[in-house]
């Protein structure tokens, strides 16, 4: 996971951090799927996931965070 200090949000730092993480993971031959979870009301993070090509595939209940949306993309399909 990652977080951006509120004063620095809206400058592309989260997109850059996510892109680096996903590119690193997708570059490994044993990684088949990139998966991210996000709280439903986190519109900014959902936008980052969708802009990167991840697709909403379901939901889960996290013991700490409650309801989370699950987004995935096959690693072979991910393009930074």
N, C-alpha and C positions, 0 to 999 in steps of 0.2 A: 504494500500500500504506500501511499504518499499523501502528503498534505502540503498546502501552500499557505503561508501566513497571510491572513486576511488583507493586510496592507499591500501585498504584492500580487494579489489575484487579478486576473484580467489582462495579464501581460504575456500569456503564452507559456509560462513556466510549467504548468501542469501538463500541457500538451507535449512539451519537450521532454519532460521526465517520463511520461507514459511511452512516448515514441522510443526513447532509449531502452527502456525496460522490455518493451515488446520486440524491438529489433534484435536485442541480445538473445531473448528466449527463442524467437523464431529462427535464429541462425543455428540452433543446435538440432542435429538430426533426430534426436530422441524426443523432441517436443512436437506433439501432433496438433494440439489445440491451445490457443490463447484464450484464457477465461478471465473475466473481471466481474466483480459484484459491486453494486452501488445501491445506496438507499434511494427509494423511489422519488423522494423530494429533492434530490441532489441534481438539479437540472444541468448545471455546468459540467459535472462529471459525465452525465449521460450524453451530453453533446460531444464531449471529447471521444467517448467510446464509439458513438455512432459515426462521427467524422472519420475515425480510423478504420471503419468497416466492420466493427463488431456488431453482432445482431442479438437482439433480445431473444433468449431461448427459454426462459423460465424464471422461477422465483424460488427462494429458500428462506428459511427462518434461521437467523444467526442468534446464538444464545446471548450475545452482548448487544448487537445492533438491531435485532428484530428483523422485519421484512427487508430482504434485499432482492434486487433484480439481477439476473445472471445474463451476461453478454458473452458471446464466443465468436471466434473465427478460426478456421483451420490455419495452422501456422504456415502452411504452404501458400495460402491465399493472402497472407498479410503482406502489405507493401507499405513501408514507412512513408 
